[in-house]
Amino acid sequence: GKIEIGKNELQLTLPPKTQKIFENPLDLSKIQESSFDAFVDIKVSVTRNKAGRGGYFQVEIIPNANSDALKDITKDTLFLIDHSTSISPQKLNQFKAATRESLAYLNPADRFNVVAFTSTTHAFADEYQNVNKESLKKADKFVASLWRGGMTDVFGGVAPYVRKSNGDRNRPLNIFLLTDGKSTVNIYEAPTFLRQINALNPGNVSIFPFSAGRQANRQLLDFLGYLNRGGRCHVDELAELQNELVTFISTHSSLIIMDLNYTAEGEVSSEIFPRSLPHLYRNEALKLYGRFNSLNDELILTLNGKDADLNVRDLVFRKKYADCPPAGEELPGIWAGQKILYLISQRNYTDNQELVRQYNAAINALIREYGVYN
């Protein structure tokens, strides 16, 4: 380039790599192929202890405008719909309406399928289908035709599709499970159910149970998602379920970093929750909650995951707690709730009674100290 100083010209020669950046400043995906620093903003806020030097922190991992340079990761979506007689007519109507509307928000680059189950399963298609006008129309007709009938086998509805997955370890599969979680045949206790599903998961399956009302088996469904890179998706009012599912599908259409993991240096690593993260979507912020001992300490986080081309992307973040802006007074309670959630998930994953007693003691201690229950 040229820089003019008065009547004189100064010729500026840039190194080849720098020239490339200036020539194409928007092609961020090629600047640092092994990093995703440029594509996310990381914000840390803290709440200090009222007594002592330590406190609590919240980390937000937020995809920014530069993340548009990252390609979408193609994935598969499976809707599993319980239409047994244990599902009320009103609830089944909500399951059907939510699924039918959600079909319109699937990523056109992805594939999908719909399976209805009672004590047996019935699939819309033998294989995952491309998202197009014809397949969506057929799937909509399939869902609309569902009616109540038969006994409920939740394990038999979920397990075969987790085990089989989609045949591609590097292609994520999101399973949206619409059920009350109450089996009437082939009944498993929650710890056994959770252990067996986890054992069947080849590693690329995320489970998102959607439930509503007080009759749902929350002990099973919440932690089925929590332990399988999914999430807890429960609404108290049945009428809210459709909007919840549609919103989730639409905001999780664009996946940019999969198999996201993190590590933290020092003692703080044992006090950060959740312990595992879901995939990173373009329109969603991820949050971590932790506890630290001193404001003078430094938070050091390392994150890594894979992009659409299966390149490993990583990021190292460092910041002193003393340099972070303040968070709200509710943060200690949120952290305690996250730790309780983790402990409950571990308790539900074991039938070792000694471990169960230890988890219960730790949970009760947190409830007493922080006055919360998650």
N, C-alpha and C positions, 0 to 999 in steps of 0.2 A: 504494500500500500504506500501512499504518499502522505507526508505531513508537510504543509506549507508554513514557513516561518518568514513573515514579511515577503520579500521578493525572492527569497531562496527556497529551494525545495530540498527536503530531506527524504531520501529513499529509505523506506523501512523494509527490511527483509525478515520474514518470520520463518521459524523452523517449519518443516513440512507438516508436522502434526498440528501445530497451532494454526497454520494456514487453512488446514482442512476444517477446523472448528469454525473459523471466521467465514469460510466459504459456505458452510452449511450448518448454521448454529442450531437448527432444529433437530438434526439427526443425532439426538442424545444417546440413542441406543448403541452407537458405535464409538462414543468417546471413551467409555470405560466399560468394556464388555464383561468384566468380572465383578462389577459393582452395581448397586442400585441406589447409591447415595443421592443422585440427582433427581430421583423419581419420587422420593418420599420426604416429608417433613417430620421430624421427631420433636415432640414437645414434652417437657417434663415439668411438673408442678409439684410442690411439696407442702406439707402441713407439719409444723414443728410440734413436738411434745410440749405440753404445758410445763412439765418438769423434766429436766434433762436436756441433752444435746442432740438427741436423735429425733426421728419423726417418720413420716410416711410419704410416699411419692406415687405419682401416677404418670405413666408413659403413654403417649398417644403416637401411633404410627399412622401417618396420614398421607395417602397418595396425593401428589400435587399435579399441577397442570402438565408438567413435563412427562408424567406417566403415560400421556397419550402416545409417546414415542414407542412404548412397549406394546408388542402384539398381544392380542387376546390368546390365552391358552385354551385350546379346544377341549371340551369336556362332555360328559354325558349326564343326563338328568333322568331319574326314575321316580315316578309317582307310585307309591304303594298305598292303595285305598282299602280300608277295612269296610266291607259292606255286610257284615254278619248281623244277626238279629240283636246282638248286644248294642249295636249302634242305633240310636233313636232315629226315627224318620227325619226329624229336624236336623240332627247332626249329619246324617248322610247327605241331606240336601246341601248343607254347608260344605261338606267335603267335595261334593260334585261341582258346586258353583265355584269354589276356590280353585280347583284344578282346571276347570274349563277356562276361567279367565286368565289363569297363570300361563297357559299354553301360549298365549299371544305375546308373552314377554320373554320367551326363551331366546337365547342368542342364535341367530340364523346359521352361525358356523358350527353349532353343536349338534348333538344327536339326543334322542329322548325315547322313552317308552312309558307305558302306563300298565300297571298290574293291579287287578282287583283280587282280594283274598277273603276267604272265610276259613274253613278248615282245609281248603284247597286253593290253588291260585289259577287265575285266568288272565293271560297277557293280551294286550292290544295287538302286539306284534311279536314274532319269534325273536327278532333281533332289534337292536337300537336303530331308530329311524332318523334320517336327516330331517332337519326342521325346514319344512316347506309348506306351501298352501294345501297341497293334497294330503300330506300326512297329518297335519294339524286338524283338518276337517274330519278325517277318519277317527282320530283320537277323541275329538270332541263328541262325535256320535257314540263312540264306545263308552265314554264316561256318562253321557246323558242316559244311556240305557241301563245303568246299574240299578239294582233293587236289593232290598234287604232279604237275607235268607242264609240259614246255615249256622254252624257253630263257629267259634273264634279260635284260631291258632296263630297267635302273633309270631311265635318263633318260626313256625313253618312258613309264614308269609315273608319274613325278613331274611332268614338264614340262607336260603338257596341263592338269593340275589347278591348277598354280601360275598358268599363263597365264590360264585361264578364271576362276579364283578363284570367287567366289560372286555376282559382278555388283554388289556394293555396297562401295564403297571405305571406307565408315564402319562396316562390319560385319566384325570380325576373323574370319579363318579359320585354325584350327589344324589342321595336317596331321601326323598321327602315322604315320610311315613305319617299317614293320617289315620289315627286309631285312638281308642281309649286305653289301649294297652292291657286289656283284661281278657285273658284267654279262658275259654271254657273247655278246651281239650288240649292235650300236650302241654300241660302247665309246668312252668319252671319257676323256682324261687328267683328273685331278682339277682342275687350274686351269681348263681349258676348261669342264668340267661346272659348276663353281661360278660362273664368270662368266656362263654362259648362263642358269642358273636365276635368278641375281640380276637379270639383264636382263629376265626374264619376270615377275618378282614385281611386281604392281601396287602393293604397299606395305602391304597388309592381311593378307598371308599369313605365318604363323609356321610353321616346320618343326621337328619334333621327331623325329629319327631314333632308333629303338630297336633296339639290336643286342646281341649276346651272343657270348661266346667269342673265341678268338684268330683265327678265320678272317675276322672282319668287316673290311671296308675302312675302318678308322678315319680314315685321312687324308681320305677323302671325306665320310663320314657325320658325324663330329664337327664339321667346319667347315661343312657344309651347314646344320646347325642354328645354329651360331655366327654365320654371316653372314646369317641370315634370321630374326632376332628370336625364335629358338627356344632350343635348348640341347643339350648333349651328354648322351645318355641311354644309356650302355653299361654292361653288367654282365659280369663275368668268367664267372660261372656261369649256364648256361642256365636253371636252376631259379629264378633270382632275377628273371627278366624279367617274369613275370606280375605279381608283387607290385609291381615298379617302375612298370609302366604303370598299374595300378589305383590306386596311391597318387598318381601324378601327376595322373591324370584327376580323382580325388576332391578333391584340394587345389587344383586349378585350375578348379573348376567355377564359381566366382563371380568375375567380372572387374569391377573397379570404375573403373580409369583406363587408357585405352588410348593408344597412341602416345606413351608416356612418354619424355621426353628430359631431358637435364641439361646444364648448362654450369658451369664452374668459373672463377673469376677468377684471373688471375695465372699465374705459371710452373707452378704445380701442375697446370694443365689438361693439360699434355702428359705427365703421369705418373700419370693416373688410368685404371684399367681395371676392368671392360670399358668400351669406348668407347660402346657403345649398350646400352640396357636393354630387357628384355622388357616386356610389359604388366604392370600391377600388379594382382595378385589379392588378394582379401580374406584369404586364409589363407596368404599367402607373404610372407616378408621378402626384400627385394632388398639386395644388397651391392655396394659399390664399394671399391676398394683404391687407395691413392695414396702418394706420397712427398713430403715437405715439407722445406724448407731450414732453418727456424728455428721453435722452439717459440713464439716471440713473434709469428709470423705468424698470420693469421686465415683459416680456411677459409670461403669464400663460395660456396655452391651455389645454383643456380636450377633448379628442376624444373618441367616443365609437361606436361600431357596433357589428354585429353578425357574427360568423363564420359558417362553414358548418354544425356543430352540433347544431346550434342555441344558443350556449353559447355567452353571452355578453362579449365582449373584450373591455377593455378601456386602455387609455394611458393618463398620465399627463406629460406635457412638460413645463419646466421653463427655461428661459434664459434672461439675461439682454441685452438690445439693445446695450449697450456699448461693450459687449463682442462678438458681431456678426461681421462677415467680411463685407466689403463694397459691395454694389450692384451697378449697372450701373446708370448713370444719367437719363436713361429713366424710372426708376421705378416710380417717381411721376406721370408721364403721364399714365403709365399702371394702377396705382391705380385709377386715375381719370376716365379712360375709364371703369374700372370695376364698379365704383360707378354710372357712367352714364348708363351703361347697366342695373344695378339694378333699377335705377329710371325709365328708359323707360319701363322695365318689369312691374313695379307697375302702371305706367301710362296706359299701354295697358290692364291692368287687371281691370280697373274701368271705368265707364261712368259718375262718379260724376265730373261735370265740374269744381267745385271749387278745388278739388284735382288735376285734370288735370292741371289747371293753376299753382298750387303750384309746381307740378313736373316739369313743363316746366321752371319755374323760376329757380329752383335749377339746372336743366340740363344746361340752358344757362349760369348760373354763373360759373359752372365748365368749360364749353367750353371756356369762356373768360379768366378764370384764368390760365388754363393749356394748352390752345391752342390745345385741342384734341376733337375728336368726335368718339365714338364707335358705 
